[in-house]
Amino acid sequence: MKKAFPSEVEMIPISQIDILNPRGRDKKDFSAIVANISNVGLKKPITVTPQPNTDPQRYYLICGQGRMEAFISLEQEAIPAFVIDASEEECLIMSLVENIARRQQLPMELFRTIADLKSHGYSNVQIGKKIGMSDTYVGGFVNLLENGEEGLLRQVDKGNIPITVAMDIVSVDGKDAMAALRKGYESGQLRGAQFLKAKRIVEKRLLWG
């Protein structure tokens, strides 16, 4: 029986668990998870929900992808899990929010998370509340998304330009982008070589459209 607030841990066959929202993982961080579980065991069970009308019973993973993958690496066939009552969409949303809360996300990861939530019909205010950010900041990401600015975000991901400056650039006409850069420089967000890299990025953006 599914529970909204489970108090007991169940052993669930890993082969019967499906990941709705898979995420890449740093190899060093993953190795640390595996080593920790191997040495001291699993401190926090994963969270799953049963899929309807499946025989044998299958589950959607809500939280704990890294822990489950560590169990697979350790050749375990079952894993301790909380089983809760949640729809497929609720599972996806909880998984997205858990990824945000788990660690400091890179701009491209945050971009994908906001894009996923936006595609499910959530407003900027609702997304902000879920991931702990202001709706204005979320709106900046959405603006980048709606204007097809993945290339600009990749430069943010590489550390060539701060996300706040990228938001300023996309919020103005092309001819005013340089003014946005100067603003970033004067505020201390862009320094030295970083300012020169950002300037080249904006010049290319203006040239290529």
Contacts in CASP RR format, 6 or more apart in sequence:
PFRMAT RR
TARGET T0000
AUTHOR 0000-0000-0000
METHOD contacts of the structure
MODEL  1
MKKAFPSEVEMIPISQIDILNPRGRDKKDFSAIVANISNVGLKKPITVTP
QPNTDPQRYYLICGQGRMEAFISLEQEAIPAFVIDASEEECLIMSLVENI
ARRQQLPMELFRTIADLKSHGYSNVQIGKKIGMSDTYVGGFVNLLENGEE
GLLRQVDKGNIPITVAMDIVSVDGKDAMAALRKGYESGQLRGAQFLKAKR
IVEKRLLWG
2 49 0 8 1.000
2 50 0 8 1.000
2 83 0 8 1.000
2 84 0 8 1.000
2 85 0 8 1.000
3 83 0 8 1.000
3 84 0 8 1.000
3 85 0 8 1.000
4 84 0 8 1.000
4 85 0 8 1.000
5 84 0 8 1.000
6 82 0 8 1.000
6 83 0 8 1.000
6 84 0 8 1.000
9 45 0 8 1.000
9 80 0 8 1.000
9 81 0 8 1.000
9 82 0 8 1.000
10 80 0 8 1.000
10 81 0 8 1.000
10 82 0 8 1.000
10 83 0 8 1.000
11 78 0 8 1.000
11 79 0 8 1.000
11 80 0 8 1.000
11 81 0 8 1.000
12 48 0 8 1.000
12 59 0 8 1.000
12 78 0 8 1.000
12 79 0 8 1.000
12 80 0 8 1.000
12 81 0 8 1.000
12 83 0 8 1.000
13 77 0 8 1.000
13 78 0 8 1.000
14 68 0 8 1.000
14 71 0 8 1.000
14 72 0 8 1.000
14 76 0 8 1.000
14 77 0 8 1.000
14 78 0 8 1.000
14 79 0 8 1.000
15 77 0 8 1.000
16 56 0 8 1.000
16 57 0 8 1.000
16 58 0 8 1.000
16 59 0 8 1.000
17 48 0 8 1.000
17 58 0 8 1.000
17 59 0 8 1.000
17 60 0 8 1.000
17 61 0 8 1.000
17 68 0 8 1.000
17 79 0 8 1.000
17 81 0 8 1.000
18 51 0 8 1.000
18 58 0 8 1.000
18 59 0 8 1.000
18 60 0 8 1.000
18 61 0 8 1.000
19 60 0 8 1.000
19 61 0 8 1.000
19 65 0 8 1.000
19 68 0 8 1.000
20 60 0 8 1.000
20 61 0 8 1.000
20 88 0 8 1.000
20 91 0 8 1.000
20 92 0 8 1.000
20 95 0 8 1.000
21 92 0 8 1.000
21 95 0 8 1.000
21 96 0 8 1.000
21 99 0 8 1.000
21 116 0 8 1.000
22 65 0 8 1.000
23 65 0 8 1.000
23 99 0 8 1.000
23 109 0 8 1.000
25 65 0 8 1.000
25 66 0 8 1.000
25 69 0 8 1.000
30 66 0 8 1.000
30 69 0 8 1.000
30 70 0 8 1.000
33 66 0 8 1.000
33 67 0 8 1.000
33 70 0 8 1.000
34 70 0 8 1.000
34 73 0 8 1.000
34 74 0 8 1.000
37 67 0 8 1.000
37 70 0 8 1.000
37 71 0 8 1.000
37 74 0 8 1.000
38 74 0 8 1.000
42 67 0 8 1.000
42 71 0 8 1.000
42 79 0 8 1.000
42 80 0 8 1.000
44 67 0 8 1.000
45 79 0 8 1.000
45 80 0 8 1.000
45 81 0 8 1.000
45 82 0 8 1.000
46 61 0 8 1.000
46 62 0 8 1.000
46 63 0 8 1.000
46 64 0 8 1.000
46 67 0 8 1.000
46 68 0 8 1.000
46 79 0 8 1.000
46 80 0 8 1.000
46 81 0 8 1.000
46 82 0 8 1.000
47 61 0 8 1.000
47 62 0 8 1.000
47 63 0 8 1.000
47 64 0 8 1.000
47 81 0 8 1.000
47 82 0 8 1.000
47 84 0 8 1.000
47 94 0 8 1.000
48 59 0 8 1.000
48 60 0 8 1.000
48 61 0 8 1.000
48 62 0 8 1.000
48 81 0 8 1.000
48 82 0 8 1.000
48 83 0 8 1.000
48 84 0 8 1.000
49 59 0 8 1.000
49 60 0 8 1.000
49 62 0 8 1.000
49 83 0 8 1.000
49 84 0 8 1.000
49 85 0 8 1.000
49 86 0 8 1.000
49 90 0 8 1.000
49 91 0 8 1.000
50 57 0 8 1.000
50 58 0 8 1.000
50 59 0 8 1.000
50 83 0 8 1.000
51 57 0 8 1.000
51 58 0 8 1.000
51 59 0 8 1.000
51 60 0 8 1.000
51 88 0 8 1.000
59 81 0 8 1.000
59 83 0 8 1.000
60 86 0 8 1.000
60 88 0 8 1.000
60 91 0 8 1.000
61 68 0 8 1.000
61 91 0 8 1.000
61 95 0 8 1.000
62 84 0 8 1.000
62 86 0 8 1.000
62 91 0 8 1.000
62 94 0 8 1.000
62 95 0 8 1.000
62 98 0 8 1.000
63 94 0 8 1.000
63 95 0 8 1.000
63 98 0 8 1.000
64 98 0 8 1.000
67 79 0 8 1.000
68 79 0 8 1.000
71 79 0 8 1.000
86 94 0 8 1.000
89 120 0 8 1.000
92 116 0 8 1.000
92 120 0 8 1.000
93 117 0 8 1.000
93 120 0 8 1.000
93 130 0 8 1.000
96 113 0 8 1.000
96 116 0 8 1.000
96 117 0 8 1.000
96 130 0 8 1.000
97 130 0 8 1.000
97 131 0 8 1.000
99 105 0 8 1.000
99 109 0 8 1.000
99 113 0 8 1.000
100 110 0 8 1.000
100 113 0 8 1.000
100 130 0 8 1.000
100 131 0 8 1.000
100 132 0 8 1.000
101 131 0 8 1.000
105 113 0 8 1.000
106 157 0 8 1.000
107 153 0 8 1.000
107 156 0 8 1.000
107 157 0 8 1.000
107 163 0 8 1.000
108 153 0 8 1.000
108 154 0 8 1.000
108 156 0 8 1.000
108 157 0 8 1.000
110 131 0 8 1.000
110 141 0 8 1.000
111 141 0 8 1.000
111 144 0 8 1.000
111 145 0 8 1.000
111 150 0 8 1.000
111 153 0 8 1.000
113 131 0 8 1.000
114 127 0 8 1.000
114 131 0 8 1.000
114 138 0 8 1.000
114 141 0 8 1.000
114 142 0 8 1.000
114 145 0 8 1.000
115 145 0 8 1.000
117 126 0 8 1.000
117 127 0 8 1.000
117 130 0 8 1.000
117 131 0 8 1.000
118 127 0 8 1.000
118 142 0 8 1.000
118 145 0 8 1.000
122 130 0 8 1.000
123 135 0 8 1.000
124 135 0 8 1.000
124 138 0 8 1.000
124 139 0 8 1.000
124 142 0 8 1.000
125 135 0 8 1.000
127 133 0 8 1.000
127 135 0 8 1.000
127 138 0 8 1.000
128 134 0 8 1.000
128 135 0 8 1.000
128 137 0 8 1.000
128 138 0 8 1.000
131 138 0 8 1.000
140 167 0 8 1.000
140 170 0 8 1.000
140 171 0 8 1.000
141 167 0 8 1.000
143 167 0 8 1.000
143 170 0 8 1.000
143 171 0 8 1.000
144 152 0 8 1.000
144 153 0 8 1.000
144 166 0 8 1.000
144 167 0 8 1.000
144 170 0 8 1.000
147 170 0 8 1.000
149 166 0 8 1.000
149 170 0 8 1.000
152 161 0 8 1.000
152 166 0 8 1.000
152 169 0 8 1.000
152 170 0 8 1.000
152 201 0 8 1.000
152 205 0 8 1.000
153 163 0 8 1.000
153 166 0 8 1.000
155 161 0 8 1.000
155 166 0 8 1.000
155 198 0 8 1.000
155 201 0 8 1.000
156 162 0 8 1.000
156 163 0 8 1.000
156 166 0 8 1.000
159 194 0 8 1.000
160 194 0 8 1.000
160 197 0 8 1.000
160 198 0 8 1.000
160 201 0 8 1.000
161 190 0 8 1.000
161 194 0 8 1.000
161 197 0 8 1.000
161 198 0 8 1.000
161 201 0 8 1.000
162 184 0 8 1.000
162 189 0 8 1.000
162 190 0 8 1.000
164 189 0 8 1.000
165 180 0 8 1.000
165 181 0 8 1.000
165 183 0 8 1.000
165 184 0 8 1.000
165 189 0 8 1.000
165 190 0 8 1.000
165 198 0 8 1.000
168 180 0 8 1.000
168 183 0 8 1.000
168 184 0 8 1.000
169 177 0 8 1.000
169 180 0 8 1.000
169 181 0 8 1.000
169 202 0 8 1.000
169 205 0 8 1.000
171 180 0 8 1.000
172 179 0 8 1.000
172 180 0 8 1.000
174 205 0 8 1.000
174 206 0 8 1.000
175 206 0 8 1.000
177 202 0 8 1.000
177 205 0 8 1.000
177 206 0 8 1.000
178 199 0 8 1.000
178 202 0 8 1.000
181 190 0 8 1.000
181 195 0 8 1.000
181 198 0 8 1.000
181 199 0 8 1.000
181 202 0 8 1.000
184 190 0 8 1.000
185 191 0 8 1.000
185 195 0 8 1.000
190 198 0 8 1.000
END
